[in-house]
Amino acid sequence: MTTPETLISLGLEPKEASIYIAILELGETTVADIAKKSGVKRPTAYVILRSLESKGFVSRLIKGKKTLFSPEHPRKLITEAEIRLKELNEILPQLESLFHTEEGRPRVMIYEGKEELDRAYDEWFVVKGELVYIGTLKLSSEIFSKTYNKLKYIAQSPEFSLRELIDDNDEGRKYAKEVSSSRRLVRFLPKEVLPFEADIGIFGNRVLITSVKKDYFTVSVESKEIAEAFRKIFDTLWGIAKE
């Protein structure tokens, strides 16, 4: 993942990421210089800098008649994120007590648009446990780029495990060598089974079915019975898949 992509994953808009990178390189400077360096128009750059200021990425100072902007040290971002996480953990019990679900009734959600699809898999990082997954590697890794990147960081955590069924080809076997571990297992389905233009993920009581070509959308079904049925189908395919 590139630096702009990482900043975007942290919640910045693309232009915010461009301007923050520009100001890191320039240091304390004017809006005009920042706009020129980032390629963003000056009026827009000023609005974005005010937004970055409110998020703690830059600071503003007045020198004479000039308004200058200065980047905050990147390490400060980590400190602020840790503080926010601590504050969130403190109020988490209150938030969970407000969270309402109707027992026994299936819960169906639809995520539409390519940029929304990763949100469906974010629930796994709350539920934890095992995720089982069937998909065409090339298509799915492009669509769920943020989720695939997160998997790299949690592969060693005892709270998570993953079994993947992917297509049997050179790319798939290279991927398996790179990611396989005691908590992340990969097997290959025969060519007559994969590829298909859909992605299926099962974790907890959730089943995610995603169209990964043309019309991007994920249907999330939260149901114990449906999840168990899909998990049995997955286990059957796992049994015939190649190691």
N, C-alpha and C positions, 0 to 999 in steps of 0.2 A: 504494500500500500504506500503511495506517495505521500509527501508531506501535506499537500492540499487535501487529499482524500482523507487523511487522518484528522485534520482540523475540521473537515466537514462532518466526519463521524462523531466529533465532539460537540456538534450542534451549530457550527458556523455555516453561513450561507457561502456559496462559491466565491462571491465578490468579497465577502468579509475575510475569507481565507487568503485571497490574493493580496488584499491590502495589509493584513497582518504580516504576511511574509515580506512584503515590500518594506514596511516600517522596521521590521527586524534588521533588514539589510542596511537601511538608511540611518537608523538611529533617530535622535531628536531632530525633527524637521517640520516643514510646512505642509499644508494640505496640497498645495500645487505640486510639490516634489513627489508626494505620495501618489497623487493622481497620475502623474507622468510615469512613475516607476511601475505602477500596477496596471496601467492601461484603462483605468476607470475614470469616467468624466468627473471633473472637480466637484460639481454640486452633489453628485451621488457619493463621491468619496467622503465628503464632509458628513453626510447623513450616516454613512457606514461607520465612520470613525466615532461618532457619538454613540452608535450602537455597541461598538467594541469597547468603548469606555465604560458603558453601563455593565458590560459583561466581565470587566476586569482585565481585558487584554491590552489596553493602552491607557495612558494618562495624558491629561491636557494641561498645558501651562501657558501663562501669558508672559511675554518678554517685550516690554515696551508696548508698541502697538501691534505686535505680532502674536498670533495664536499658534502655538506649536504642539505637536503630538509626539509622544515618546512611547516605545514599546515596553510593556512589563516583561520582566525576565521570565522565560518559559517555565522555570522551576516554580515560580510563584503560582502558575496555573495548576500545578499538581497539588500544592499546598491548599489552594482554594477548593479544589475538587474534593480533597480529603475532608476538609471542614464541612462542605455541603453533604458529603456522604455520612459523616458523623451525625449531623443535625437530622438528616433523613432517618437514620437508624433509631434516633431517639423518639421520633414521632410515629415510627412504623406501626407499633401496636395500636395506636389510635386510628390510623388510616385503615388497618386491616379490620378493625371492629366496625368501621363504616361500610366496608366492602360487602355488597349484597349479592348473593347468588341464590337462585331457586333450586333447591335440591330435587334431583330426579328428572328435571326437564332438560333436554338437549339445548345447548346454546350454540347458535350458528352466527358466525361473523364473516364478512367478506372484505378482503383488502384488495383494492383496485389500483392499478398503476404500478409501473416497475419500481418506483422509489418507495412504495409502501410495503412491498412484499417481505422485506427483512423483519418488519414489525411483527409479523405472524410468528416467526421463530423466536422472538425475544421472550415469549412466555416460557420457553424451556429453561431460560436462565433463572426464572423464578421457581418453577416446579422442580427442577433438577432431576436426578435419576437418569434413566436410560432413554436415549433417543434412537429410534430405528428409522432408517431412511432408504428410499428407493428413488433413483433418478439417473438421468443421463448426465454424466459428469460435466461435459463441455457446456451444455445449456444451463444446468443448475448452478455451476460455479460462477457463471457470468451474472445470473439473475440475483443470486444470494451472496454477492461478494462480501458484504459486511458480516454476514453470519459465518461464512467460511473463515474469515479473518479472526473472528472471535473464537472459533474452535481451536485455533493454534494456541490460544492463551489458557484455555481450560482443560486441555488434553491431559494434564498431569493431576488435575483435581480429583480427589476421591468421591466428590459429590456428583460427578458426571461420568457417563459412559456412552459410547456411540457404536452402533453397528450400521455399516453402509453397504448397500447393494448397488453396484455401478456396472457400466458396460465393459465388456471384456475386449480391450484394445491396448495398444502401446501407451496411450495417454493415461488410461485407467491404471495400468500396472505401475507406471512411473509414479503416479499420485499415491498409490497404495504403499509403495516403498517409502515415500516421504512422510506420510502421516501415521502409519500403523504403529500401535503401541498396545500395551496390555489393556488399556481402557478405550481404545479406538480400533475396531476391527473392520476390515474391508474384504468383501468377497465379490466375485464377478458372475453376472448372469449371462446365459447364452445369448448369442446375437439375435435369435428368433424371439427372445423376450424383450430385450432392450436393443436399440433405444426406442422410447416413446416420448411424446412431447408433453409429459406431465411429471410432476415431482410429488412424492408422497412421504410425509413425515409423521411419525407417531410418537408421542411422549405423554406421560401421565394419562389423563382421560381425553386427550386431544388427538384429532386426526387433521392434518393439513394436506389439502390437495391443491396443487398449483399448476396453472397453465403457464408453461415457460417459453412459449413461442407465440408471437403475434399479439394476441389479447392477453395482457398480463393481469392475472388475478389469483388470489388464494382464497379458498373456502376453508374456514376453520370450524370444525364440528367438535364441541365438547360434550362427550357422552361416554360413560364407562362401557356400555354394551358395544357401541360402535368401535371404540378404541380396541377393545379386546378382540373383536372380530377381525379387524385389520391387522392386529399383532399376530394372530394365528396364521393369517395369509402370509405375512412377512416371514414367520418362522418356517413355514412350508417351503417358501422360495429360498430361504437361508440354507435349508437342508440340502437342496439340489445345486446350490451355487458352488463355484470353484473357489478354493482358497488361494 
